[in-house]
Amino acid sequence: MKEISLLFLLIPLFTVAQSPESVKLYNEAIELSSAKDYKGAIRLYTESLSVDPLYPSAYYGRGIAQMSNKSYDKAISDFGKCIKLDPKNSKANYYKGYSEMKAKKNKDALVSLSRAIKGDPELTKAYYYRAYIQMVDKNYDKAARDFEEAIHKGKNDSKANYNLGICYKKLNQDDKAYNAYSQAIEKNPKYIPALYERAKADFGNENYAQVIKDCTTIVDIESDNTDALNYRAMANLKSDNLEAAQSDYTALVTADPKNKKAWVNKGVVSFKSKDYETAVIDYTALISLDPQNLSYYKNRAISYIQIEQWDPALADLTLLITKNPENGDAFYNRSNVNLQLEKGDQACADMRQAAKLGFDKAFEYIPGLCNN
């Protein structure tokens, strides 16, 4: 999660009840914190508190510096001390809740953020982080309500819209989820998580043109985004944009040569494109990944037959028959290959065996092949 911007700090305060020396040290600490010298700021806040240990703003400022330095437990302690001295400090409750969330103390964070919201209902980020915690805890109804409130009070937070979409999806409210993703994209047209979720939804709804459009936006931003490449490839395949699909599947298997699903679909594209030489390459790659899958040998054999590579076709068909002697289809195809290799007796024997195994089409060819 991206770190929050510290919107409520670095404003020099002079509290009449505090001593001039403690206020002077406090204001110097603010300057160091503004320069992101958090360790120096913590030292000066500590000196200010040694002069006046009842200075709530110094605890608040030191808490901010500790939080910025990712010392969340120390920040929680300082915000707690600030709140004891100044119970109406909603911002201290908010930052205490944020620090508790970062420290993976979600139950405590929910209490603190709720107190912050009660004290100041306009603290937009408090709604956002309370929603985020509830989403992580799978309380999607409550999370959705808080994200809606964060969106209502905020102006341009595409993340809130995206997370609202995730909650709606978990609640099986698909139309609302889709609208939330679209609103996130409207606010930030390059917001990849929302583009990807919308593309998945559109793929399920067979809206392949929109899938291609959104995935292209993602790939233009992240050329190595294989998830977007995969959905675009599938959408192109479903739309019979075979050249584009082949390009995407080539990119996928280049990025991940062990991506079996991509190789399978690439083989389908090669077949549909009647690019059988490429299909041979595709199924050879698949055989190297999964040598026990006999369908790959069958498809490679058919590809070899289409480009008249008879010897390797014969080898694949013979392997299929060895692995499964009941494969009538393989006997039928091997008969045709043997015929092309001028092995008439073997062609006849294979065609007879294909017929014997119930491959009906074989009966048509037996008289011509076997001459009896």
C-alpha positions as CSV (number, residue, x, y, z in Angstrom):
1,M,0.0,0.0,0.0
2,K,1.3,3.4,-0.9
3,E,2.3,5.6,2.1
4,I,-0.1,8.3,3.1
5,S,0.7,11.9,2.5
6,L,1.2,13.7,5.8
7,L,-1.5,16.3,5.3
8,F,-2.0,17.4,8.8
9,L,1.5,18.2,10.0
10,L,4.3,20.7,10.0
11,I,2.1,23.6,11.1
12,P,4.0,25.5,13.9
13,L,1.7,25.8,16.9
14,F,2.1,27.9,20.0
15,T,0.0,26.6,22.8
16,V,-0.3,29.2,25.7
17,A,-0.2,26.5,28.3
18,Q,3.2,25.2,27.2
19,S,6.5,26.8,28.2
20,P,8.3,29.0,25.6
21,E,11.3,26.6,25.6
22,S,9.3,23.5,24.8
23,V,7.4,25.4,22.1
24,K,10.7,26.6,20.6
25,L,12.1,23.1,20.5
26,Y,8.7,21.9,19.1
27,N,8.8,24.4,16.2
28,E,12.5,23.5,15.4
29,A,11.4,19.8,15.3
30,I,8.7,20.7,12.8
31,E,11.3,22.3,10.5
32,L,13.4,19.1,10.6
33,S,10.4,16.9,10.0
34,S,9.6,19.1,6.9
35,A,13.1,18.4,5.6
36,K,12.4,14.7,6.3
37,D,15.1,14.5,8.9
38,Y,12.9,12.4,11.1
39,K,15.6,11.2,13.5
40,G,16.6,14.8,14.2
41,A,12.9,15.8,14.6
42,I,12.4,12.9,17.1
43,R,15.3,14.1,19.1
44,L,14.0,17.7,19.3
45,Y,10.4,16.5,20.1
46,T,11.9,14.4,22.9
47,E,13.8,17.5,24.3
48,S,10.6,19.5,24.1
49,L,8.8,16.8,26.1
50,S,11.6,16.7,28.7
51,V,10.9,20.4,29.3
52,D,7.1,19.9,29.3
53,P,5.9,16.3,29.5
54,L,2.3,17.4,29.2
55,Y,2.6,18.9,25.7
56,P,0.1,17.1,23.5
57,S,1.3,18.6,20.2
58,A,4.9,17.4,20.9
59,Y,3.6,13.8,21.3
60,Y,1.6,14.2,18.1
61,G,4.6,15.6,16.2
62,R,6.9,12.9,17.5
63,G,4.3,10.3,16.6
64,I,4.2,11.6,13.0
65,A,8.0,11.5,12.8
66,Q,8.1,8.0,14.2
67,M,5.4,6.9,11.8
68,S,7.3,8.5,8.9
69,N,10.3,6.6,10.1
70,K,8.2,3.4,10.1
71,S,8.6,3.0,13.8
72,Y,4.9,2.2,14.1
73,D,4.9,0.8,17.7
74,K,6.6,4.0,19.0
75,A,4.2,6.1,16.9
76,I,1.2,4.3,18.4
77,S,2.5,5.0,21.9
78,D,3.0,8.7,21.2
79,F,-0.4,9.2,19.5
80,G,-2.0,7.4,22.6
81,K,-0.3,9.9,24.9
82,C,-1.4,12.8,22.8
83,I,-5.0,11.5,22.9
84,K,-4.9,11.2,26.7
85,L,-4.0,14.8,26.9
86,D,-6.2,15.9,24.1
87,P,-9.1,13.4,23.7
88,K,-10.8,15.4,20.9
89,N,-7.8,15.2,18.6
90,S,-9.3,13.3,15.7
91,K,-6.2,13.4,13.6
92,A,-4.2,11.7,16.4
93,N,-6.8,9.0,16.4
94,Y,-6.5,8.7,12.6
95,Y,-2.8,8.4,12.6
96,K,-2.8,6.0,15.6
97,G,-5.2,3.9,13.5
98,Y,-3.0,4.1,10.5
99,S,0.1,3.1,12.5
100,E,-1.8,0.2,14.1
101,M,-2.9,-1.0,10.7
102,K,0.8,-0.9,9.5
103,A,1.7,-2.8,12.7
104,K,-0.9,-5.4,11.8
105,K,-3.0,-4.6,14.8
106,N,-6.2,-4.4,12.8
107,K,-8.7,-4.6,15.7
108,D,-7.1,-1.7,17.4
109,A,-6.9,0.2,14.2
110,L,-10.6,-0.2,13.6
111,V,-11.3,1.3,17.0
112,S,-9.0,4.2,16.5
113,L,-10.2,5.0,13.0
114,S,-13.8,4.8,14.2
115,R,-13.0,7.3,16.9
116,A,-11.4,9.6,14.3
117,I,-14.5,9.5,12.1
118,K,-16.8,10.1,15.1
119,G,-14.7,13.2,16.0
120,D,-14.4,14.5,12.4
121,P,-16.7,12.9,9.8
122,E,-14.7,14.7,7.1
123,L,-11.6,12.6,7.6
124,T,-11.9,10.9,4.2
125,K,-8.8,8.7,4.6
126,A,-10.1,7.3,7.9
127,Y,-13.0,5.9,6.0
128,Y,-10.7,4.5,3.3
129,Y,-8.4,2.7,5.7
130,R,-11.2,1.4,7.9
131,A,-12.7,0.1,4.7
132,Y,-9.4,-1.5,3.6
133,I,-9.0,-3.3,7.0
134,Q,-12.6,-4.6,6.8
135,M,-11.9,-5.8,3.2
136,V,-8.8,-7.6,4.3
137,D,-10.9,-9.2,7.1
138,K,-13.5,-10.2,4.5
139,N,-16.2,-7.9,5.9
140,Y,-17.2,-6.9,2.4
141,D,-20.5,-5.2,3.3
142,K,-19.0,-2.9,5.8
143,A,-16.0,-2.3,3.6
144,A,-18.2,-1.3,0.7
145,R,-20.1,1.2,2.8
146,D,-16.9,2.8,3.9
147,F,-15.4,2.9,0.5
148,E,-18.6,4.5,-0.8
149,E,-18.3,7.2,1.9
150,A,-14.6,7.8,1.1
151,I,-15.5,8.2,-2.6
152,H,-18.4,10.5,-1.7
153,K,-16.2,12.7,0.5
154,G,-13.1,12.5,-1.7
155,K,-12.5,13.8,-5.2
156,N,-10.0,11.7,-7.2
157,D,-9.2,8.5,-5.4
158,S,-9.3,5.8,-8.0
159,K,-8.0,3.2,-5.5
160,A,-11.2,3.6,-3.5
161,N,-13.3,2.9,-6.6
162,Y,-11.2,-0.1,-7.4
163,N,-11.4,-1.6,-3.9
164,L,-15.1,-0.9,-3.9
165,G,-15.3,-3.0,-7.1
166,I,-13.4,-5.8,-5.4
167,C,-15.9,-5.8,-2.5
168,Y,-18.9,-5.8,-4.9
169,K,-17.3,-8.7,-6.8
170,K,-16.9,-10.7,-3.5
171,L,-20.6,-9.9,-2.8
172,N,-21.6,-11.2,-6.2
173,Q,-22.8,-7.8,-7.3
174,D,-21.1,-8.0,-10.7
175,D,-22.8,-5.0,-12.3
176,K,-21.8,-2.7,-9.4
177,A,-18.3,-4.1,-9.5
178,Y,-18.0,-3.3,-13.2
179,N,-19.2,0.2,-12.7
180,A,-16.8,0.8,-9.8
181,Y,-13.9,-0.4,-12.0
182,S,-15.0,1.9,-14.8
183,Q,-15.2,4.9,-12.4
184,A,-11.7,4.1,-11.2
185,I,-10.5,4.1,-14.8
186,E,-12.4,7.3,-15.5
187,K,-10.4,9.0,-12.7
188,N,-7.2,7.4,-13.8
189,P,-7.1,5.9,-17.3
190,K,-3.8,4.2,-16.6
191,Y,-4.9,2.5,-13.4
192,I,-3.8,-1.1,-14.3
193,P,-5.6,-3.1,-11.5
194,A,-9.0,-1.6,-12.5
195,L,-8.3,-2.1,-16.2
196,Y,-7.4,-5.7,-15.6
197,E,-10.4,-6.5,-13.5
198,R,-12.7,-4.8,-16.0
199,A,-11.0,-6.8,-18.8
200,K,-11.7,-10.1,-16.9
201,A,-15.3,-9.1,-16.4
202,D,-15.7,-8.2,-20.1
203,F,-14.1,-11.5,-21.1
204,G,-16.7,-13.4,-19.1
205,N,-19.4,-11.4,-20.8
206,E,-17.9,-12.1,-24.3
207,N,-17.2,-8.4,-24.8
208,Y,-14.0,-9.1,-26.5
209,A,-13.5,-5.7,-28.2
210,Q,-13.4,-4.0,-24.8
211,V,-11.0,-6.7,-23.4
212,I,-8.6,-6.1,-26.3
213,K,-8.9,-2.3,-25.7
214,D,-8.2,-2.4,-22.0
215,C,-5.5,-5.0,-22.2
216,T,-3.8,-3.0,-24.9
217,T,-3.8,0.0,-22.6
218,I,-2.1,-2.2,-19.9
219,V,0.5,-3.6,-22.3
220,D,1.3,-0.1,-23.5
221,I,2.1,0.8,-19.9
222,E,3.7,-2.5,-18.9
223,S,5.0,-4.4,-22.0
224,D,5.8,-7.5,-19.8
225,N,2.4,-7.8,-18.2
226,T,1.7,-11.4,-19.1
227,D,-1.7,-11.4,-17.5
228,A,-3.0,-8.7,-19.8
229,L,-1.2,-10.3,-22.8
230,N,-3.0,-13.6,-22.0
231,Y,-6.4,-12.0,-21.8
232,R,-5.8,-10.0,-25.0
233,A,-4.6,-13.2,-26.8
234,M,-7.7,-15.1,-25.7
235,A,-9.9,-12.3,-26.8
236,N,-8.2,-12.1,-30.2
237,L,-8.5,-15.9,-30.5
238,K,-12.2,-15.7,-29.7
239,S,-12.7,-12.9,-32.2
240,D,-10.8,-14.8,-34.9
241,N,-8.1,-12.1,-34.9
242,L,-5.6,-14.9,-35.5
243,E,-2.6,-12.8,-36.5
244,A,-2.9,-10.7,-33.4
245,A,-3.5,-13.7,-31.2
246,Q,-0.4,-15.4,-32.6
247,S,1.6,-12.3,-31.8
248,D,0.4,-12.3,-28.2
249,Y,1.0,-16.0,-27.7
250,T,4.5,-15.7,-29.2
251,A,5.2,-12.9,-26.7
252,L,3.8,-15.1,-23.8
253,V,5.9,-18.2,-24.6
254,T,9.0,-16.0,-25.2
255,A,8.5,-14.5,-21.7
256,D,7.7,-17.8,-20.1
257,P,8.8,-20.9,-22.3
258,K,7.1,-23.2,-19.7
259,N,3.7,-21.6,-20.0
260,K,1.9,-24.8,-21.2
261,K,-1.5,-23.1,-21.5
262,A,-0.1,-20.4,-23.8
263,W,1.6,-23.1,-26.0
264,V,-1.7,-25.0,-26.2
265,N,-3.6,-21.9,-27.4
266,K,-0.7,-21.0,-29.7
267,G,-1.1,-24.4,-31.3
268,V,-4.8,-23.8,-31.7
269,V,-4.1,-20.5,-33.4
270,S,-1.5,-22.2,-35.7
271,F,-4.0,-24.8,-36.7
272,K,-6.8,-22.3,-37.3
273,S,-4.4,-20.3,-39.4
274,K,-3.3,-23.4,-41.3
275,D,0.2,-22.6,-40.3
276,Y,1.2,-26.2,-39.8
277,E,4.9,-25.6,-39.7
278,T,4.5,-23.4,-36.7
279,A,2.0,-25.9,-35.2
280,V,4.8,-28.5,-35.4
281,I,7.0,-26.2,-33.3
282,D,4.2,-25.5,-30.9
283,Y,3.4,-29.2,-30.2
284,T,7.1,-30.1,-30.0
285,A,7.4,-27.5,-27.2
286,L,4.4,-29.0,-25.5
287,I,5.8,-32.5,-25.8
288,S,9.0,-31.4,-24.1
289,L,6.9,-29.9,-21.3
290,D,4.5,-32.8,-20.9
291,P,5.7,-35.9,-22.8
292,Q,2.9,-38.1,-21.3
293,N,0.1,-36.1,-23.0
294,L,-0.7,-38.1,-26.1
295,S,-2.9,-35.5,-27.7
296,Y,0.2,-33.4,-28.4
297,Y,1.7,-36.3,-30.5
298,K,-1.6,-36.6,-32.4
299,N,-1.7,-32.9,-33.2
300,R,2.0,-32.9,-34.2
301,A,1.4,-35.9,-36.4
302,I,-1.5,-34.2,-38.2
303,S,0.6,-31.1,-38.6
304,Y,3.4,-33.2,-40.2
305,I,0.8,-34.8,-42.5
306,Q,-0.4,-31.4,-43.6
307,I,3.1,-30.3,-44.7
308,E,3.9,-33.8,-46.1
309,Q,6.5,-34.7,-43.6
310,W,5.7,-38.4,-43.7
311,D,8.6,-39.9,-41.7
312,P,8.1,-37.8,-38.5
313,A,4.4,-38.2,-38.9
314,L,4.8,-42.0,-39.0
315,A,7.0,-41.9,-35.9
316,D,4.4,-40.0,-33.9
317,L,1.5,-42.2,-35.0
318,T,3.5,-45.3,-34.2
319,L,4.2,-44.0,-30.7
320,L,0.5,-43.3,-30.2
321,I,-0.3,-46.9,-31.2
322,T,2.4,-48.3,-29.0
323,K,0.9,-46.3,-26.0
324,N,-2.7,-47.2,-26.9
325,P,-3.2,-50.2,-29.3
326,E,-7.0,-49.4,-29.2
327,N,-6.5,-46.1,-31.0
328,G,-8.4,-46.6,-34.2
329,D,-7.9,-43.0,-35.3
330,A,-4.1,-43.4,-35.1
331,F,-4.2,-46.6,-37.2
332,Y,-6.3,-44.8,-39.8
333,N,-3.9,-41.9,-40.1
334,R,-0.9,-44.2,-40.1
335,S,-2.4,-46.2,-43.0
336,N,-2.6,-43.0,-45.0
337,V,1.0,-42.1,-44.1
338,N,2.2,-45.6,-45.1
339,L,0.4,-45.2,-48.4
340,Q,2.3,-42.0,-49.1
341,L,5.5,-43.9,-48.2
342,E,4.5,-46.6,-50.7
343,K,4.2,-49.2,-48.0
344,G,1.0,-50.8,-49.3
345,D,0.9,-53.9,-47.2
346,Q,1.3,-51.9,-44.0
347,A,-1.2,-49.3,-45.2
348,C,-3.7,-52.2,-45.7
349,A,-3.0,-53.7,-42.3
350,D,-3.4,-50.4,-40.5
351,M,-6.7,-49.7,-42.3
352,R,-8.1,-53.1,-41.4
353,Q,-7.1,-52.6,-37.8
354,A,-8.8,-49.2,-37.8
355,A,-12.0,-50.8,-39.0
356,K,-11.7,-53.6,-36.5
357,L,-11.5,-51.0,-33.7
358,G,-14.7,-49.3,-34.9
359,F,-13.3,-46.5,-37.0
360,D,-16.2,-46.6,-39.5
361,K,-14.6,-44.5,-42.2
362,A,-11.9,-47.1,-42.6
363,F,-14.4,-49.5,-44.3
364,E,-14.6,-47.2,-47.3
365,Y,-10.9,-47.5,-48.0
366,I,-10.2,-51.2,-47.4
367,P,-11.3,-52.4,-50.8
368,G,-9.0,-50.0,-52.7
369,L,-6.1,-50.5,-50.4
370,C,-6.2,-54.3,-49.9
371,N,-7.6,-55.4,-53.3
372,N,-9.7,-58.2,-51.7
